[in-house]
Amino acid sequence: MDSKIEEKVLVALEEIRPFLASDGGDISLVSIENDKKVKVQLHGACVSCTVNQMTLKTGVEMTIKKHVPQIEEVVSVPPA
């Protein structure tokens, strides 16, 4: 995993975190595959939220792509 890409993804997650926290949720980085696919894990209220996939695509993915344009996809992995 490229450390510069990871740094930028983490900055993007910090930018989106307050919005998730305002609804009782959070997010963490799980992995970055081939510098193109980001795996994240939603926490708290975000796990059971009915619009979490919309939040993931329109909020999280858009914010990450703004910081790291080469990212092609952001997916959520279920909590262990």
PLY file of the C-alpha trace (Angstrom):
ply
format ascii 1.0
element vertex 80
property float x
property float y
property float z
element edge 79
property int vertex1
property int vertex2
end_header
0.00 0.00 0.00
1.42 3.36 -1.04
1.87 5.45 2.12
1.08 8.71 0.29
-2.23 7.29 -0.94
-3.00 5.96 2.53
-2.28 9.38 4.05
-4.63 11.10 1.59
-7.38 8.52 2.17
-7.06 9.05 5.93
-7.34 12.83 5.43
-10.51 12.24 3.39
-11.96 10.03 6.12
-11.24 12.72 8.71
-13.16 15.17 6.52
-16.24 12.92 6.35
-16.08 11.66 9.96
-17.91 14.64 11.57
-20.91 14.07 9.28
-21.05 10.40 10.24
-20.55 11.21 13.92
-23.48 13.63 13.87
-25.69 10.61 13.13
-23.98 8.38 15.69
-21.63 6.62 13.29
-17.98 6.38 12.36
-15.70 4.90 9.70
-12.30 3.26 9.59
-9.90 2.30 6.82
-9.50 -1.46 6.37
-7.26 -1.65 3.30
-6.30 -0.17 -0.04
-5.95 -2.72 -2.86
-3.73 -2.03 -5.88
-3.91 1.72 -5.11
-7.39 1.68 -6.71
-9.92 0.08 -4.33
-10.49 1.30 -0.79
-12.13 -0.94 1.80
-13.68 0.77 4.79
-15.73 -0.35 7.76
-18.72 1.57 9.03
-19.36 1.68 12.77
-22.13 2.61 15.18
-25.41 3.80 13.70
-23.94 3.59 10.18
-23.93 -0.22 10.31
-27.70 -0.58 10.48
-28.62 2.63 8.64
-30.88 2.02 5.65
-29.05 4.61 3.54
-25.48 3.57 4.39
-24.74 2.48 0.80
-25.86 5.87 -0.47
-23.69 7.55 2.17
-20.80 5.32 1.14
-21.08 6.21 -2.56
-22.16 9.86 -2.48
-20.33 10.95 0.65
-17.37 8.73 1.41
-16.38 7.68 -2.12
-16.79 11.19 -3.50
-14.66 12.67 -0.70
-11.93 10.05 -1.10
-11.84 10.54 -4.90
-11.53 14.29 -4.37
-8.34 13.69 -2.38
-7.09 10.66 -4.35
-8.42 10.76 -7.95
-6.91 7.41 -8.93
-9.19 5.54 -6.50
-11.81 3.76 -8.56
-14.04 2.21 -5.91
-14.87 2.38 -2.21
-16.53 -0.63 -0.61
-17.71 -1.36 2.89
-16.79 -4.55 4.68
-19.04 -5.84 7.48
-17.86 -5.64 11.08
-16.14 -8.81 12.30
0 1
1 2
2 3
3 4
4 5
5 6
6 7
7 8
8 9
9 10
10 11
11 12
12 13
13 14
14 15
15 16
16 17
17 18
18 19
19 20
20 21
21 22
22 23
23 24
24 25
25 26
26 27
27 28
28 29
29 30
30 31
31 32
32 33
33 34
34 35
35 36
36 37
37 38
38 39
39 40
40 41
41 42
42 43
43 44
44 45
45 46
46 47
47 48
48 49
49 50
50 51
51 52
52 53
53 54
54 55
55 56
56 57
57 58
58 59
59 60
60 61
61 62
62 63
63 64
64 65
65 66
66 67
67 68
68 69
69 70
70 71
71 72
72 73
73 74
74 75
75 76
76 77
77 78
78 79
